[in-house]
């Protein structure tokens, strides 16, 4: 397995750690593939699953250092399948977030059943800042928990949503003191792992189907929209501005 993802199995709990600290845990295709492998193995071997990063960052989103050749090195269809596999995992899933959970990293966190956030962490959908739209299922995941206008606020402004506000909006399960997010996630996972797995699975599936009935359609709309936006002049300018650390000059083209 790629060293960009670390997997630890302790008893009935699998913990997957995104391990690209040099890029604030930015995600590329190999990282997603490693997460997907870990999800598959956890489905067979564990009764609870934790996804986390490090103290500085859960994930800053897709890796833009590759420039324009393939939007941030990610096959979006493949990433969506892995996010869907987290939603469908037949055991409870917990995200332990410190620092940013941004872009498609935000989607990964929101795909989990239970979201523990450090008080110093935040969620962010910064896609429009580089001329793109939210993806990874976030157009459905945010709206399902926070409602239409709050989803639009996150998508259109690209602002940081601090942990306390994420809890207030229904996007987080709980907020804990800085440095304790993983320990708290482990406590939650231990309770789930000792619980009635079949009942927990039936409960999460029923709620996900009721609240995320459009998730597959959302994946499709996002892929179609991103494909068109990747060909735009605004996306080229957005990535160039990001890499050059300057403000973009969008023209609407």
Protein Blocks (a to p, Z undefined) as FASTA:
>chain_A
ZZkbccddehjaccdddddfknoopacfklmmmmmmmmmmmmmmmcbdcddddfkbgbec
jafknommlgghiafklmmmmmmmmmmpcbdcddddehjaehjllmmmmmpmbdcddfkb
ccddfklmnopaceehlmmmmmmmnojklmmmmmmnopacdfklmmmnopafbdcdehil
mmmmmmmmmmmmmmcfklmmmmmmmmmmmmmmmmmmmmmmmmmmmmmmmmpmklmmmmmm
mmnopadddehZZ
